[in-house]
Amino acid sequence: MILTLSVQHNLEKKLTGFLLYAGGNFIQIIDGKQVGVEATFSVNTRALTKQHSQLGLFDKKSSTSAYLV
């Protein structure tokens, strides 16, 4: 259910990214237009602040695309 809703939301907002879990920690990368990223981060933050003590937003704009191989 969460995956289906996330895919639908990301397609509508034209967002991409990934979620990484390692050593008891999550790292989420969200890429897209600023308004979509900030809205998604805001929703995620409200949902998670009761459970987690460290949440942050790193804002990095790039004029080029980066590809991982």
Number of C-alpha atoms within 10 A of each C-alpha: 5 7 8 8 10 12 13 12 14 18 11 10 16 13 18 13 10 9 9 9 9 7 5 5 8 9 11 12 12 19 16 14 12 13 10 18 20 15 12 16 17 13 10 12 15 9 11 13 11 8 7 10 7 7 11 7 13 6 9 6 9 7 5 6 5 7 5 3 3
